């Protein structure tokens, strides 16, 4: 079977020869109506009957894998796509280094693998739920289309994880798949597993920051899972990374366009007040960056983690780009220096590398985020402005790990709570800040027109013009 091709003749599109396992196929077909009910009730509100210019995977090849066309989102062909298997694949890290990779779940790791998959799976529908009302204030058709592309692909990523649960974890896996549709972002009784996925996303600057920072966490988590000794998980997440790249593009360029528009309004004057012009001030953008970056850092877990050590030791979850690293892939003889709070002071402690795997992954993530800030600051330099964006220190505004019960400045200095509270409004967006940003949100649906607070993109999607009608509305005048 040519696994690079995706069979769209099936009720559930796939490239895993689903028809050869009738029991599994029937189980997934029973889950499918529940998924569609969830999509209609918790997906983008008010746009289910509109035709959206979406890309759909038609192959898992690196080139030419996607097809673009107009489709109603409930009719999007969600499916199950894995990259081709590698002949004689070997495990690349941990205690099983050099042994044959697993095509079936090792019995002794069954519960741990299920836990890893469920935690990742839970993030996918969560972000759709967080963003379900954003379409009503879209700054352009271009941005509306990008939001919906992100949404349908998060839905497909849920399918990818649910396939693993059904295929490899029996009744327990099927029950977990049902619960993925029962939890809801922000629901006080049945919240999503990870806290940041219960945070409201009420404006488009928050959405762009979420796609930039929180989806970038997804890139590094998926990259670590793509190294897994459990080959079906590795093959699933590798293709998810292909789609995830667009989500990061939406976030990074979205923030960049907000910055560019603000810089245009400032017209080279560092002291210019853009609020009367309907712009978003640079210091307010910085406060949004501080919030979403720090919340996303929590997703990597504690700096010192026995769970991370176990995942690595048992070859279930590696480091980002593990196979390309030149370090010791067993990570037995190295350590990582981590500042920790002891006796009211920051002191450096050397942590065994396996227990510091979360911090190693966070290092890679922060380095990647810094590249985006270089681009954003280039916009300010071109506009002859002296302001520059920065990432807050990794200890700032943390709710998980070593720094959760302490207070740090954006520079990483340990502070007294009272002093920190006195300056909190300098560093994090206030309710007034969020109300101001919300007041700028308007639904702009005329092709080629953009809300006043954001600049147009430099190019359209799939070589289309910027003023392309990316969404065709069905029987409703949204003006």
ABEGO torsion letter per residue (X at the ends): XBAABBBAABABBBAAGAAABAAAAAAAAAAAAAAAAAAAAABBBGAAABBBBBBBBABABABGABBBBBBBAAABBBBBBBBBBBBGBBBABEAABGBBBBABBBAAAAAAAAAAAAAAAAAAAAAAAAAAAAAAABABAAAAAAAAAAAAAAAAAAAAAAAAAAAAAEAAAAAAAAAAAABBBGBAABBBABAAAABBBABAAAAAAAAAAAAAAAAAAAAAAAABABAAAAAAAAAAAAAAAAAAAAAAAAAAAAAAAAAAAAGGBAABBAAAAGBBBAAAAAAAAAAAAAAAAAAAEBABBAAAAAAAAAGABBBBGAAABABBAAGAABBBBBBBBBGGBBBBBBBBAAAAAAAAAAAAAAAAAAAAAAAAAAAAAAAGBABBBBBBBAABGBABEAAAABBBBAAGBBBBAAAAAAAAAAABBBAAAAAAAAAABBBBABBGBBBAABBBBABBBGGBBAABBABBBBGBBAX
